[in-house]
């Protein structure tokens, strides 16, 4: 029984292969622009698919979409095949699914704010320590209150509520600065302008839809169209890839050693994953890269220079494919030396010298042998792909998307009851309570005013009556005295 392996190319007529059971030890494809990295990625994706391994790849330029249709015969391909002993080479397509985040070139990929988590979200928003603390508090409040954070409006609503209720929540969740709340809200508006509102929501991507084979047993290749996203919002692109890594690490079970991976990921423009990332996030990425291979996942980074990858992560990569590097400046020469030193030496040539002389479609390659040790570096002619080199025609792409078995699952967005609706309901109830209280207070005030008016009216009437009575008494007394004086006077007046 043959050991599962994928063909990479040939060195002096000898076939160079990557063993399937070592393919979860990760890898690197590097080289200057125009040296053939995309075709190498295509060849690897085809090889894994034929081994029955599902593949996820970020398609930066749209060129990888050609995987979905058969290649065409060409004199240069025939010339390359004459130099590479490829068994069973056949022009054929690969089973392919198309995905996108910010355009209509694939099924929408979404995740929720809750699933993204505060660490990745804080990095995406480029928050400082104080602002990150408030974001962590927002997630804790959402958990305590049983509120779902699904999309950007949920998070904005919660932050607005936190700002209004900062005094009440200070003892339990710490000081919540209105300035920090405002800064986060502004970052969210910028993120929304960059298309992140399309990324956050439901239905969220199910990992199982990236990990299946077709009816013939070939691994399905999932392509993320990042041709516009990489320019519009590179941070959203990087955040998605990191989220995908984290979700795979958390959800997949341990599988131990197997003869091939369960899933292979290709991350193009890999430097975007690490640029500006805080140490806490870099440590998390290193941990995931180191441990995720035990879950049967292989990660392959594609970038121009190996130095774009943090050293601790670079040391975890088993297979290295290095296309030509340029040595025009002192920095370039330093990079060339570092790259040459990273390979296990081959006594047949000077790696430092050869890496600058490689032609298009050539690469220096080192893989892991059956014991997991790196093989000496070889100068390799990369195999030609069996699928089409270059982008897929738009009409063929549209037809394949219409026939996709998962299209109905993701094409229509869903907006269920979450933090925004709950907080809006609370605000409406509070407004009703405040209105009722205001109405009650106004009614009480009116009752007091009426009572006071009546009281004043009753007081004036009693005083008038008292005056009349007093006057009557006074008049009565005077008349009485006059009468008495009259009677007595008449009685004693005469002597």
ZAGURO-610802 format. One record per residue (C-alpha): x, z, y; residue number from 1; residue in three letters. Coordinates in pm, whole numbers, plus 50000, padded with zeros to 5 digits. Layout:
REM residues N
<rec <X; Z; Y>; NUM; "ALA">
...
REM end
This chain:
REM residues 495
<rec <50000; 50000; 50000>; 1; "UNK">
<rec <50148; 49892; 50332>; 2; "UNK">
<rec <50203; 50146; 50608>; 3; "UNK">
<rec <49976; 50075; 50910>; 4; "UNK">
<rec <50185; 49936; 51197>; 5; "UNK">
<rec <50145; 49704; 51492>; 6; "UNK">
<rec <50380; 49420; 51575>; 7; "UNK">
<rec <50561; 49437; 51908>; 8; "UNK">
<rec <50799; 49141; 51887>; 9; "UNK">
<rec <51130; 49040; 51738>; 10; "UNK">
<rec <51496; 49113; 51793>; 11; "UNK">
<rec <51732; 48851; 51653>; 12; "UNK">
<rec <51465; 48739; 51409>; 13; "UNK">
<rec <51382; 49096; 51294>; 14; "UNK">
<rec <51026; 49213; 51344>; 15; "UNK">
<rec <50995; 49526; 51560>; 16; "UNK">
<rec <50694; 49744; 51481>; 17; "UNK">
<rec <50529; 50061; 51600>; 18; "UNK">
<rec <50418; 50280; 51312>; 19; "UNK">
<rec <50051; 50377; 51326>; 20; "UNK">
<rec <50119; 50739; 51234>; 21; "UNK">
<rec <50363; 50771; 51525>; 22; "UNK">
<rec <50133; 50608; 51778>; 23; "UNK">
<rec <49981; 50938; 51888>; 24; "UNK">
<rec <50326; 51041; 52015>; 25; "UNK">
<rec <50251; 50851; 52334>; 26; "UNK">
<rec <50453; 50585; 52510>; 27; "UNK">
<rec <50571; 50416; 52828>; 28; "UNK">
<rec <50561; 50057; 52951>; 29; "UNK">
<rec <50774; 50010; 53262>; 30; "UNK">
<rec <50931; 49729; 53461>; 31; "UNK">
<rec <50933; 49550; 53793>; 32; "UNK">
<rec <50638; 49342; 53911>; 33; "UNK">
<rec <50605; 49010; 53730>; 34; "UNK">
<rec <50818; 49098; 53429>; 35; "UNK">
<rec <50537; 49093; 53170>; 36; "UNK">
<rec <50398; 49449; 53151>; 37; "UNK">
<rec <50036; 49329; 53142>; 38; "UNK">
<rec <50096; 49093; 52847>; 39; "UNK">
<rec <50276; 49373; 52662>; 40; "UNK">
<rec <49979; 49601; 52721>; 41; "UNK">
<rec <49750; 49326; 52592>; 42; "UNK">
<rec <49956; 49284; 52275>; 43; "UNK">
<rec <49951; 49660; 52211>; 44; "UNK">
<rec <49574; 49680; 52269>; 45; "UNK">
<rec <49518; 49394; 52022>; 46; "UNK">
<rec <49744; 49558; 51766>; 47; "UNK">
<rec <49565; 49891; 51783>; 48; "UNK">
<rec <49226; 49718; 51764>; 49; "UNK">
<rec <49332; 49537; 51445>; 50; "UNK">
<rec <49441; 49872; 51301>; 51; "UNK">
<rec <49087; 50002; 51359>; 52; "UNK">
<rec <49188; 50220; 51655>; 53; "UNK">
<rec <48955; 50223; 51959>; 54; "UNK">
<rec <49132; 50158; 52289>; 55; "UNK">
<rec <49061; 50253; 52648>; 56; "UNK">
<rec <49256; 50066; 52917>; 57; "UNK">
<rec <49244; 50050; 53294>; 58; "UNK">
<rec <49238; 49686; 53407>; 59; "UNK">
<rec <49401; 49687; 53749>; 60; "UNK">
<rec <49412; 49312; 53819>; 61; "UNK">
<rec <49131; 49189; 53594>; 62; "UNK">
<rec <49377; 49007; 53367>; 63; "UNK">
<rec <49301; 49218; 53061>; 64; "UNK">
<rec <48942; 49092; 53047>; 65; "UNK">
<rec <49080; 48792; 52856>; 66; "UNK">
<rec <49093; 49020; 52551>; 67; "UNK">
<rec <48725; 48941; 52498>; 68; "UNK">
<rec <48784; 48573; 52415>; 69; "UNK">
<rec <49022; 48371; 52201>; 70; "UNK">
<rec <49349; 48245; 52337>; 71; "UNK">
<rec <49440; 47876; 52350>; 72; "UNK">
<rec <49732; 47698; 52196>; 73; "UNK">
<rec <50020; 47632; 52436>; 74; "UNK">
<rec <50374; 47493; 52394>; 75; "UNK">
<rec <50530; 47815; 52526>; 76; "UNK">
<rec <50332; 48020; 52275>; 77; "UNK">
<rec <50442; 47788; 51996>; 78; "UNK">
<rec <50801; 47823; 52113>; 79; "UNK">
<rec <50775; 48203; 52110>; 80; "UNK">
<rec <50612; 48204; 51766>; 81; "UNK">
<rec <50901; 48001; 51631>; 82; "UNK">
<rec <51133; 48291; 51725>; 83; "UNK">
<rec <50910; 48575; 51601>; 84; "UNK">
<rec <50814; 48602; 51233>; 85; "UNK">
<rec <50453; 48709; 51291>; 86; "UNK">
<rec <50245; 48723; 50971>; 87; "UNK">
<rec <49879; 48622; 50995>; 88; "UNK">
<rec <49896; 48527; 51364>; 89; "UNK">
<rec <49558; 48384; 51465>; 90; "UNK">
<rec <49402; 48304; 51802>; 91; "UNK">
<rec <49098; 48534; 51819>; 92; "UNK">
<rec <48908; 48767; 52053>; 93; "UNK">
<rec <48883; 49144; 52040>; 94; "UNK">
<rec <48558; 49343; 52049>; 95; "UNK">
<rec <48540; 49449; 52412>; 96; "UNK">
<rec <48322; 49664; 52637>; 97; "UNK">
<rec <48339; 49644; 53015>; 98; "UNK">
<rec <48312; 49949; 53239>; 99; "UNK">
<rec <48336; 50010; 53613>; 100; "UNK">
<rec <48304; 50286; 53871>; 101; "UNK">
<rec <48251; 50111; 54202>; 102; "UNK">
<rec <48132; 49756; 54124>; 103; "UNK">
<rec <47903; 49557; 53894>; 104; "UNK">
<rec <48177; 49425; 53666>; 105; "UNK">
<rec <48093; 49668; 53389>; 106; "UNK">
<rec <47863; 49945; 53271>; 107; "UNK">
<rec <47869; 50231; 53523>; 108; "UNK">
<rec <48099; 50520; 53441>; 109; "UNK">
<rec <47973; 50850; 53579>; 110; "UNK">
<rec <48050; 51215; 53543>; 111; "UNK">
<rec <47907; 51524; 53709>; 112; "UNK">
<rec <48061; 51758; 53964>; 113; "UNK">
<rec <48033; 52040; 53710>; 114; "UNK">
<rec <48220; 51843; 53444>; 115; "UNK">
<rec <48492; 51744; 53690>; 116; "UNK">
<rec <48561; 52111; 53764>; 117; "UNK">
<rec <48714; 52277; 54072>; 118; "UNK">
<rec <49080; 52208; 53985>; 119; "UNK">
<rec <49050; 51829; 53964>; 120; "UNK">
<rec <48798; 51818; 54248>; 121; "UNK">
<rec <49024; 52017; 54479>; 122; "UNK">
<rec <49307; 51774; 54404>; 123; "UNK">
<rec <49077; 51478; 54461>; 124; "UNK">
<rec <48973; 51618; 54801>; 125; "UNK">
<rec <49332; 51721; 54888>; 126; "UNK">
<rec <49224; 52074; 54975>; 127; "UNK">
<rec <49457; 52353; 55084>; 128; "UNK">
<rec <49466; 52693; 54914>; 129; "UNK">
<rec <49193; 52852; 55127>; 130; "UNK">
<rec <48961; 52553; 55089>; 131; "UNK">
<rec <49025; 52540; 54715>; 132; "UNK">
<rec <48926; 52906; 54693>; 133; "UNK">
<rec <48592; 52831; 54855>; 134; "UNK">
<rec <48539; 52543; 54611>; 135; "UNK">
<rec <48602; 52781; 54319>; 136; "UNK">
<rec <48352; 53023; 54476>; 137; "UNK">
<rec <48095; 52742; 54497>; 138; "UNK">
<rec <48126; 52674; 54124>; 139; "UNK">
<rec <48095; 53046; 54048>; 140; "UNK">
<rec <47784; 53078; 54265>; 141; "UNK">
<rec <47630; 52776; 54093>; 142; "UNK">
<rec <47694; 52936; 53753>; 143; "UNK">
<rec <47554; 53273; 53861>; 144; "UNK">
<rec <47243; 53116; 54012>; 145; "UNK">
<rec <47188; 52872; 53725>; 146; "UNK">
<rec <47221; 52565; 53946>; 147; "UNK">
<rec <47353; 52232; 53817>; 148; "UNK">
<rec <47613; 52052; 54028>; 149; "UNK">
<rec <47558; 51689; 53931>; 150; "UNK">
<rec <47637; 51478; 54234>; 151; "UNK">
<rec <47782; 51498; 54584>; 152; "UNK">
<rec <47456; 51599; 54750>; 153; "UNK">
<rec <47434; 51899; 54518>; 154; "UNK">
<rec <47777; 52020; 54625>; 155; "UNK">
<rec <47710; 51953; 54994>; 156; "UNK">
<rec <47381; 52147; 54976>; 157; "UNK">
<rec <47549; 52442; 54808>; 158; "UNK">
<rec <47830; 52449; 55065>; 159; "UNK">
<rec <47572; 52441; 55345>; 160; "UNK">
<rec <47388; 52734; 55184>; 161; "UNK">
<rec <47717; 52925; 55148>; 162; "UNK">
<rec <47792; 52877; 55517>; 163; "UNK">
<rec <47450; 53011; 55620>; 164; "UNK">
<rec <47472; 53308; 55383>; 165; "UNK">
<rec <47840; 53393; 55423>; 166; "UNK">
<rec <47770; 53750; 55535>; 167; "UNK">
<rec <47550; 53825; 55233>; 168; "UNK">
<rec <47793; 53675; 54979>; 169; "UNK">
<rec <48118; 53808; 55126>; 170; "UNK">
<rec <48137; 54124; 54913>; 171; "UNK">
<rec <48093; 53938; 54585>; 172; "UNK">
<rec <48265; 53602; 54646>; 173; "UNK">
<rec <48507; 53678; 54929>; 174; "UNK">
<rec <48528; 53559; 55285>; 175; "UNK">
<rec <48374; 53215; 55339>; 176; "UNK">
<rec <48507; 53055; 55654>; 177; "UNK">
<rec <48280; 52814; 55838>; 178; "UNK">
<rec <48590; 52613; 55936>; 179; "UNK">
<rec <48687; 52567; 55571>; 180; "UNK">
<rec <48330; 52478; 55477>; 181; "UNK">
<rec <48332; 52214; 55752>; 182; "UNK">
<rec <48665; 52072; 55634>; 183; "UNK">
<rec <48539; 52035; 55276>; 184; "UNK">
<rec <48218; 51871; 55398>; 185; "UNK">
<rec <48421; 51617; 55596>; 186; "UNK">
<rec <48635; 51536; 55292>; 187; "UNK">
<rec <48319; 51484; 55087>; 188; "UNK">
<rec <48187; 51237; 55347>; 189; "UNK">
<rec <48513; 51041; 55330>; 190; "UNK">
<rec <48497; 51045; 54951>; 191; "UNK">
<rec <48142; 50915; 54961>; 192; "UNK">
<rec <48246; 50628; 55188>; 193; "UNK">
<rec <48509; 50537; 54927>; 194; "UNK">
<rec <48244; 50496; 54659>; 195; "UNK">
<rec <48264; 50835; 54487>; 196; "UNK">
<rec <47886; 50875; 54519>; 197; "UNK">
<rec <47864; 50609; 54245>; 198; "UNK">
<rec <48102; 50805; 54022>; 199; "UNK">
<rec <47930; 51144; 54038>; 200; "UNK">
<rec <47588; 51153; 53876>; 201; "UNK">
<rec <47403; 51096; 53553>; 202; "UNK">
<rec <47388; 50972; 53285>; 203; "UNK">
<rec <47743; 51094; 53234>; 204; "UNK">
<rec <47984; 50905; 53010>; 205; "UNK">
<rec <47973; 51011; 52645>; 206; "UNK">
<rec <48317; 51008; 52485>; 207; "UNK">
<rec <48170; 50876; 52160>; 208; "UNK">
<rec <48099; 50547; 52337>; 209; "UNK">
<rec <48474; 50499; 52384>; 210; "UNK">
<rec <48557; 50576; 52023>; 211; "UNK">
<rec <48388; 50336; 51784>; 212; "UNK">
<rec <48465; 50026; 51580>; 213; "UNK">
<rec <48270; 49705; 51532>; 214; "UNK">
<rec <48103; 49598; 51208>; 215; "UNK">
<rec <48432; 49446; 51081>; 216; "UNK">
<rec <48624; 49769; 51131>; 217; "UNK">
<rec <48818; 49661; 51440>; 218; "UNK">
<rec <48857; 49916; 51716>; 219; "UNK">
<rec <48649; 49839; 52025>; 220; "UNK">
<rec <48852; 49795; 52345>; 221; "UNK">
<rec <48693; 49956; 52652>; 222; "UNK">
<rec <48817; 49809; 52979>; 223; "UNK">
<rec <48770; 49986; 53311>; 224; "UNK">
<rec <48759; 49730; 53593>; 225; "UNK">
<rec <48971; 49901; 53859>; 226; "UNK">
<rec <49052; 49589; 54061>; 227; "UNK">
<rec <48864; 49715; 54368>; 228; "UNK">
<rec <48878; 50089; 54300>; 229; "UNK">
<rec <49257; 50100; 54297>; 230; "UNK">
<rec <49262; 49976; 54658>; 231; "UNK">
<rec <48944; 50139; 54784>; 232; "UNK">
<rec <49000; 50487; 54642>; 233; "UNK">
<rec <49312; 50535; 54429>; 234; "UNK">
<rec <49247; 50911; 54419>; 235; "UNK">
<rec <48909; 50858; 54253>; 236; "UNK">
<rec <49082; 50634; 53997>; 237; "UNK">
<rec <49341; 50902; 53924>; 238; "UNK">
<rec <49077; 51177; 53914>; 239; "UNK">
<rec <48876; 50986; 53655>; 240; "UNK">
<rec <49177; 50935; 53427>; 241; "UNK">
<rec <49268; 51304; 53449>; 242; "UNK">
<rec <48906; 51402; 53383>; 243; "UNK">
<rec <48903; 51176; 53078>; 244; "UNK">
<rec <49217; 51342; 52944>; 245; "UNK">
<rec <49073; 51688; 53000>; 246; "UNK">
<rec <48741; 51601; 52833>; 247; "UNK">
<rec <48914; 51454; 52527>; 248; "UNK">
<rec <49135; 51759; 52498>; 249; "UNK">
<rec <48841; 51999; 52520>; 250; "UNK">
<rec <48592; 51814; 52301>; 251; "UNK">
<rec <48791; 51656; 52017>; 252; "UNK">
<rec <48871; 51861; 51706>; 253; "UNK">
<rec <49218; 51901; 51560>; 254; "UNK">
<rec <49296; 51628; 51305>; 255; "UNK">
<rec <49655; 51700; 51209>; 256; "UNK">
<rec <49877; 51417; 51086>; 257; "UNK">
<rec <49700; 51088; 51010>; 258; "UNK">
<rec <49810; 50733; 50947>; 259; "UNK">
<rec <49677; 50614; 51286>; 260; "UNK">
<rec <49529; 50757; 51608>; 261; "UNK">
<rec <49158; 50811; 51667>; 262; "UNK">
<rec <49191; 50672; 52021>; 263; "UNK">
<rec <49460; 50519; 52240>; 264; "UNK">
<rec <49460; 50531; 52621>; 265; "UNK">
<rec <49648; 50295; 52854>; 266; "UNK">
<rec <49686; 50427; 53209>; 267; "UNK">
<rec <49810; 50158; 53448>; 268; "UNK">
<rec <49960; 50254; 53786>; 269; "UNK">
<rec <50039; 50587; 53625>; 270; "UNK">
<rec <50224; 50722; 53928>; 271; "UNK">
<rec <49885; 50774; 54097>; 272; "UNK">
<rec <49810; 51052; 53848>; 273; "UNK">
<rec <50101; 51259; 53975>; 274; "UNK">
<rec <50143; 51172; 54344>; 275; "UNK">
<rec <50057; 51472; 54557>; 276; "UNK">
<rec <49927; 51675; 54263>; 277; "UNK">
<rec <49984; 52052; 54295>; 278; "UNK">
<rec <50205; 52226; 54041>; 279; "UNK">
<rec <49905; 52389; 53874>; 280; "UNK">
<rec <49758; 52048; 53799>; 281; "UNK">
<rec <50091; 51901; 53685>; 282; "UNK">
<rec <50131; 52193; 53446>; 283; "UNK">
<rec <49782; 52124; 53309>; 284; "UNK">
<rec <49859; 51753; 53260>; 285; "UNK">
<rec <50184; 51836; 53080>; 286; "UNK">
<rec <49999; 52076; 52853>; 287; "UNK">
<rec <49733; 51817; 52768>; 288; "UNK">
<rec <49989; 51542; 52700>; 289; "UNK">
<rec <50187; 51774; 52475>; 290; "UNK">
<rec <49891; 51902; 52273>; 291; "UNK">
<rec <49641; 51615; 52266>; 292; "UNK">
<rec <49837; 51424; 52004>; 293; "UNK">
<rec <49721; 51683; 51747>; 294; "UNK">
<rec <49369; 51561; 51823>; 295; "UNK">
<rec <49464; 51205; 51731>; 296; "UNK">
<rec <49493; 51063; 52085>; 297; "UNK">
<rec <49782; 50850; 52204>; 298; "UNK">
<rec <49855; 50804; 52576>; 299; "UNK">
<rec <50054; 50512; 52715>; 300; "UNK">
<rec <50160; 50513; 53079>; 301; "UNK">
<rec <50226; 50185; 53263>; 302; "UNK">
<rec <50431; 50194; 53581>; 303; "UNK">
<rec <50715; 50015; 53758>; 304; "UNK">
<rec <50978; 50284; 53713>; 305; "UNK">
<rec <51007; 50557; 53449>; 306; "UNK">
<rec <51106; 50790; 53732>; 307; "UNK">
<rec <50743; 50772; 53851>; 308; "UNK">
<rec <50660; 51002; 53558>; 309; "UNK">
<rec <50747; 51373; 53585>; 310; "UNK">
<rec <51047; 51456; 53368>; 311; "UNK">
<rec <50862; 51713; 53155>; 312; "UNK">
<rec <50598; 51452; 53068>; 313; "UNK">
<rec <50849; 51170; 53025>; 314; "UNK">
<rec <51019; 51377; 52757>; 315; "UNK">
<rec <50694; 51377; 52556>; 316; "UNK">
<rec <50678; 50997; 52526>; 317; "UNK">
<rec <50790; 50860; 52190>; 318; "UNK">
<rec <50781; 50482; 52237>; 319; "UNK">
<rec <50956; 50330; 52537>; 320; "UNK">
<rec <50918; 49968; 52645>; 321; "UNK">
<rec <51130; 49877; 52945>; 322; "UNK">
<rec <51096; 49536; 53108>; 323; "UNK">
<rec <51345; 49408; 53362>; 324; "UNK">
<rec <51450; 49628; 53654>; 325; "UNK">
<rec <51601; 49511; 53980>; 326; "UNK">
<rec <51924; 49660; 54115>; 327; "UNK">
<rec <51924; 49552; 54479>; 328; "UNK">
<rec <51977; 49893; 54640>; 329; "UNK">
<rec <52162; 50214; 54566>; 330; "UNK">
<rec <51833; 50375; 54465>; 331; "UNK">
<rec <51763; 50086; 54227>; 332; "UNK">
<rec <52105; 50123; 54065>; 333; "UNK">
<rec <52043; 50495; 54021>; 334; "UNK">
<rec <51712; 50415; 53850>; 335; "UNK">
<rec <51879; 50160; 53621>; 336; "UNK">
<rec <52136; 50418; 53512>; 337; "UNK">
<rec <51866; 50682; 53449>; 338; "UNK">
<rec <51663; 50436; 53242>; 339; "UNK">
<rec <51964; 50330; 53036>; 340; "UNK">
<rec <52055; 50693; 52969>; 341; "UNK">
<rec <51701; 50767; 52845>; 342; "UNK">
<rec <51742; 50530; 52547>; 343; "UNK">
<rec <51929; 50595; 52227>; 344; "UNK">
<rec <52231; 50371; 52262>; 345; "UNK">
<rec <52277; 50047; 52070>; 346; "UNK">
<rec <52644; 49966; 52008>; 347; "UNK">
<rec <52567; 49593; 52015>; 348; "UNK">
<rec <52513; 49580; 52394>; 349; "UNK">
<rec <52535; 49773; 52721>; 350; "UNK">
<rec <52181; 49895; 52797>; 351; "UNK">
<rec <52257; 49945; 53166>; 352; "UNK">
<rec <52368; 49586; 53200>; 353; "UNK">
<rec <52100; 49425; 52983>; 354; "UNK">
<rec <51804; 49595; 53156>; 355; "UNK">
<rec <51874; 49392; 53472>; 356; "UNK">
<rec <51912; 49064; 53279>; 357; "UNK">
<rec <51588; 49062; 53081>; 358; "UNK">
<rec <51367; 48756; 53119>; 359; "UNK">
<rec <50988; 48746; 53149>; 360; "UNK">
<rec <50838; 48855; 52817>; 361; "UNK">
<rec <51154; 49038; 52712>; 362; "UNK">
<rec <51193; 49415; 52696>; 363; "UNK">
<rec <51415; 49695; 52576>; 364; "UNK">
<rec <51223; 49886; 52310>; 365; "UNK">
<rec <51277; 50210; 52126>; 366; "UNK">
<rec <51016; 50345; 51882>; 367; "UNK">
<rec <50994; 50647; 51653>; 368; "UNK">
<rec <51092; 50609; 51290>; 369; "UNK">
<rec <50906; 50766; 50996>; 370; "UNK">
<rec <51072; 51102; 51063>; 371; "UNK">
<rec <50983; 51096; 51431>; 372; "UNK">
<rec <51333; 51024; 51557>; 373; "UNK">
<rec <51388; 50755; 51826>; 374; "UNK">
<rec <51543; 50434; 51700>; 375; "UNK">
<rec <51836; 50269; 51879>; 376; "UNK">
<rec <51718; 50052; 52166>; 377; "UNK">
<rec <51660; 49684; 52085>; 378; "UNK">
<rec <51636; 49377; 52306>; 379; "UNK">
<rec <51300; 49234; 52202>; 380; "UNK">
<rec <51101; 48917; 52258>; 381; "UNK">
<rec <50742; 49037; 52302>; 382; "UNK">
<rec <50483; 48877; 52073>; 383; "UNK">
<rec <50230; 48642; 52235>; 384; "UNK">
<rec <49873; 48777; 52242>; 385; "UNK">
<rec <49604; 48627; 52022>; 386; "UNK">
<rec <49342; 48655; 52293>; 387; "UNK">
<rec <49330; 48476; 52627>; 388; "UNK">
<rec <49600; 48555; 52880>; 389; "UNK">
<rec <49434; 48591; 53221>; 390; "UNK">
<rec <49089; 48693; 53340>; 391; "UNK">
<rec <48768; 48613; 53159>; 392; "UNK">
<rec <48528; 48364; 53318>; 393; "UNK">
<rec <48253; 48545; 53510>; 394; "UNK">
<rec <47967; 48379; 53319>; 395; "UNK">
<rec <48116; 48476; 52981>; 396; "UNK">
<rec <48167; 48831; 53107>; 397; "UNK">
<rec <47806; 48853; 53225>; 398; "UNK">
<rec <47681; 48727; 52889>; 399; "UNK">
<rec <47888; 48984; 52700>; 400; "UNK">
<rec <47760; 49264; 52922>; 401; "UNK">
<rec <47400; 49156; 52855>; 402; "UNK">
<rec <47466; 49171; 52481>; 403; "UNK">
<rec <47635; 49511; 52501>; 404; "UNK">
<rec <47481; 49768; 52265>; 405; "UNK">
<rec <47517; 50051; 52518>; 406; "UNK">
<rec <47406; 49882; 52839>; 407; "UNK">
<rec <47061; 50038; 52849>; 408; "UNK">
<rec <47214; 50382; 52816>; 409; "UNK">
<rec <47412; 50373; 53141>; 410; "UNK">
<rec <47284; 50097; 53367>; 411; "UNK">
<rec <47003; 50304; 53523>; 412; "UNK">
<rec <47103; 50619; 53711>; 413; "UNK">
<rec <46909; 50946; 53667>; 414; "UNK">
<rec <46854; 51215; 53932>; 415; "UNK">
<rec <46714; 51525; 53765>; 416; "UNK">
<rec <46646; 51869; 53912>; 417; "UNK">
<rec <46974; 52025; 54021>; 418; "UNK">
<rec <47129; 52236; 54299>; 419; "UNK">
<rec <47007; 52007; 54577>; 420; "UNK">
<rec <46644; 52029; 54468>; 421; "UNK">
<rec <46662; 52403; 54397>; 422; "UNK">
<rec <46820; 52483; 54732>; 423; "UNK">
<rec <46576; 52253; 54907>; 424; "UNK">
<rec <46288; 52436; 54737>; 425; "UNK">
<rec <46436; 52770; 54838>; 426; "UNK">
<rec <46471; 52648; 55196>; 427; "UNK">
<rec <46110; 52532; 55198>; 428; "UNK">
<rec <45991; 52865; 55056>; 429; "UNK">
<rec <46201; 53054; 55309>; 430; "UNK">
<rec <46061; 52840; 55589>; 431; "UNK">
<rec <45707; 52913; 55467>; 432; "UNK">
<rec <45782; 53286; 55449>; 433; "UNK">
<rec <45932; 53279; 55796>; 434; "UNK">
<rec <45633; 53087; 55929>; 435; "UNK">
<rec <45394; 53334; 55764>; 436; "UNK">
<rec <45589; 53627; 55909>; 437; "UNK">
<rec <45591; 53464; 56252>; 438; "UNK">
<rec <45215; 53406; 56226>; 439; "UNK">
<rec <45162; 53770; 56125>; 440; "UNK">
<rec <45373; 53900; 56412>; 441; "UNK">
<rec <45192; 53680; 56659>; 442; "UNK">
<rec <44855; 53802; 56524>; 443; "UNK">
<rec <44964; 54164; 56556>; 444; "UNK">
<rec <45089; 54098; 56907>; 445; "UNK">
<rec <44756; 53940; 56999>; 446; "UNK">
<rec <44564; 54234; 56853>; 447; "UNK">
<rec <44772; 54478; 57056>; 448; "UNK">
<rec <44721; 54274; 57371>; 449; "UNK">
<rec <44344; 54265; 57323>; 450; "UNK">
<rec <44334; 54636; 57248>; 451; "UNK">
<rec <44538; 54714; 57557>; 452; "UNK">
<rec <44314; 54496; 57768>; 453; "UNK">
<rec <44007; 54677; 57640>; 454; "UNK">
<rec <44175; 55011; 57699>; 455; "UNK">
<rec <44249; 54922; 58058>; 456; "UNK">
<rec <43891; 54801; 58112>; 457; "UNK">
<rec <43748; 55129; 57974>; 458; "UNK">
<rec <43977; 55337; 58199>; 459; "UNK">
<rec <43862; 55163; 58517>; 460; "UNK">
<rec <43495; 55215; 58430>; 461; "UNK">
<rec <43544; 55589; 58364>; 462; "UNK">
<rec <43723; 55634; 58694>; 463; "UNK">
<rec <43442; 55462; 58881>; 464; "UNK">
<rec <43189; 55674; 58708>; 465; "UNK">
<rec <43393; 55984; 58786>; 466; "UNK">
<rec <43414; 55881; 59152>; 467; "UNK">
<rec <43040; 55827; 59171>; 468; "UNK">
<rec <42978; 56155; 58999>; 469; "UNK">
<rec <43221; 56332; 59228>; 470; "UNK">
<rec <43064; 56176; 59531>; 471; "UNK">
<rec <42722; 56268; 59405>; 472; "UNK">
<rec <42835; 56623; 59346>; 473; "UNK">
<rec <42990; 56634; 59689>; 474; "UNK">
<rec <42682; 56496; 59855>; 475; "UNK">
<rec <42462; 56726; 59653>; 476; "UNK">
<rec <42668; 57031; 59751>; 477; "UNK">
<rec <42667; 56940; 60122>; 478; "UNK">
<rec <42294; 56880; 60122>; 479; "UNK">
<rec <42248; 57205; 59933>; 480; "UNK">
<rec <42452; 57397; 60185>; 481; "UNK">
<rec <42266; 57238; 60473>; 482; "UNK">
<rec <41935; 57329; 60315>; 483; "UNK">
<rec <42049; 57681; 60253>; 484; "UNK">
<rec <42183; 57713; 60601>; 485; "UNK">
<rec <41855; 57574; 60725>; 486; "UNK">
<rec <41647; 57818; 60530>; 487; "UNK">
<rec <41864; 58115; 60609>; 488; "UNK">
<rec <41914; 58011; 60963>; 489; "UNK">
<rec <41549; 57990; 61015>; 490; "UNK">
<rec <41517; 58323; 60851>; 491; "UNK">
<rec <41787; 58502; 61049>; 492; "UNK">
<rec <41800; 58276; 61349>; 493; "UNK">
<rec <41556; 58459; 61541>; 494; "UNK">
<rec <41607; 58818; 61617>; 495; "UNK">
REM end
